Amino acid sequence: MTSRRRAPSHRVASLNFRHAADGYPTSLIDINYATRWVKARARDLKIDPNRVGIAGQSRRRAIRPATEPRHISDHLAASPPAIGMKEKHDTYWKTEAAMTEGNPLLLLERGEKVAMPPALWVQGRPDIVHDYHDDDSDFPGNEPERFVSNYRKAGGDIEIVYVDNEKRSTSASSGPIAAFFRKHLG
């Protein structure tokens, strides 16, 4: 009698969450709730609640937390390819205090204790919205590299992959993402 090893079952949940017009922190609340919902129904979904991964992307059409809020609004206003982004950014964040509170990079720099799951940052280039250097920072690299450095200093395992923007919808992006999920979720 031979036994066959079953291939792992993979499930995907697609989240629909509030965006810019609803303002911070609505999108984070929705994503947190959806993740908890999936884990709470793991048995019905036939998944392991300890092996749930999250993926998301910024397409410049939707707003997401910027890496350095103190300057991103001015940066977006001065960047013609980001037409409409400054307004979306301001609509989402509403106040400087909200930007500071909800900013993942600043959260790490403040030394707040947070969960540090393995992470992957796939960064398109050129990308004026996320891939820039903050002149007020002593960090020598760009903002994605600054985030990765802070994540690692806080004890997190994170990788960064740069992809030509023209190839973001190809295996140049999806390949590293698939490899990351295979490595960490099996």
SULHU-V171943 format. One record per backbone hydrogen bond with DSSP energy under -1.0 kcal/mol. CO is the residue of the C=O (numbers start at 0). NH is the residue of the N-H. If there is no record, write none. Layout:
[[CO & NH] [CO & NH]]
This chain:
[[18 & 21] [19 & 22] [22 & 25] [24 & 28] [25 & 29] [26 & 30] [27 & 31] [28 & 32] [29 & 33] [30 & 34] [31 & 35] [32 & 36] [33 & 37] [34 & 38] [35 & 39] [36 & 40] [38 & 41] [40 & 44] [41 & 46] [47 & 50] [67 & 70] [67 & 71] [70 & 74] [71 & 75] [72 & 76] [73 & 77] [75 & 78] [78 & 81] [81 & 84] [83 & 87] [84 & 88] [85 & 89] [86 & 90] [87 & 91] [88 & 92] [89 & 93] [91 & 23] [92 & 94] [94 & 98] [95 & 99] [96 & 100] [97 & 101] [102 & 106] [103 & 107] [104 & 108] [105 & 109] [106 & 111] [107 & 110] [118 & 158] [120 & 160] [122 & 162] [124 & 164] [126 & 130] [129 & 131] [131 & 142] [133 & 136] [141 & 145] [142 & 146] [143 & 147] [144 & 148] [145 & 149] [146 & 150] [147 & 151] [148 & 152] [149 & 153] [150 & 155] [151 & 154] [156 & 118] [158 & 120] [160 & 122] [162 & 124] [163 & 166] [164 & 167] [166 & 169] [169 & 172] [169 & 173] [170 & 174] [172 & 176] [173 & 177] [174 & 178] [175 & 179] [176 & 180] [177 & 181] [178 & 182] [179 & 183] [180 & 184] [181 & 185]]
